[in-house]
Amino acid sequence: MVVTSSLGRQNVHYRDERVLMGTLRALEAKGLAERVPKSAPATYVGGPLQDRVRLTTAGTTALAIAISIPPTRRAPDTTPAPAPTAAKTAVRSR
């Protein structure tokens, strides 16, 4: 992610996607992301360098935990399975 400034406003971009500034600020406030000033190339020739956004060690750990959590399991079904019908259980004799 990079942070750019245009017309007095800051914008956050990740590849071709925009990221809400509030999201970045929330991550920074929790110590999960940090800005590295002027560490990313300019958007255009002669433009100012951009601030790169990186996950902190805590952010990397939180992300790893979040993506490795198995999906929640449903409670076991307590309804007994239906009993097989007589037609299905009858043995045919030849």
N, C-alpha and C positions, 0 to 999 in steps of 0.2 A: 504494500500500500504506500501511496505517497500523498503528501499534503501540498496543495498548491494554493496560491493566493491570487485572486483576480478581483479588481474593483473593490478592494477592501474586505472581501469575503474569503474565507478559507473553504476549500473543497477537498474531500478525500476521495481518492480513486484507487481501485484495485483492478488492474488490467483494463477492461472496458466497462467495468461496473462502478457505479457511484456508491459510496458508503456514507451513511448519515454521520454528520459531525458529532452528534450526540452519542452515537455508538462509540466512536473513537474516544471521546472524552470520558465516557463511562469506563472503558477498558483502561485508560490511563489512570483514572481515579482509583481503580482497584489494583493498580500495579501490574496489570496483565499485558500492557503494551507501552512502548516508549517511542518517542520521535528522535531521530538522529538528524539534526539540522544540516541542511545543504549537502546531503550525502547521495542524493539521486540526481540523475541528469536532468537538464532543462527540458521542458515540453517542446520548445522551439529553439532554433539557432539564435544565440544571443540572449535568450531568456534566462531568468534566475534559476539557480539550482533549487531543487525541491527537497522537502524533508521526507526521509524514508521512515516508515512506521514498521517497527519490529515487535514481535512478541518477546516479553521478558521470560526469564526462566520460569517464573510462576505462571505466566500465560501459556507457555509450552506445556507445562505439567497439567494445567487445567484443561487444555485442549485434548491432550492425550487421554486423560481420564474420561472426558466427555465422549470421545469417539470410540472408546473401548468398552463402554458400559453396554452389556447385552440388553436387548429389548425386554421390556417388562413382560413377565409371564402372567398369563391369565390364571385365575384361581382354578384349582382342579374342579372339573365338573362333577357334582355330587349326584346328578341324576343317573340312575342305573341304566345301562344299555338295555334296549328292548330284547325280550326273550325271543329266541328263534322260533319261527312258526313251525307247525307240525309238518307242513308240506316241504319245507326246506330240510327238515331233519329226518324225514322218513327214508328208510333204506329200501331201495327197489330190489326186488328179487327177480331173477330171470329164470 
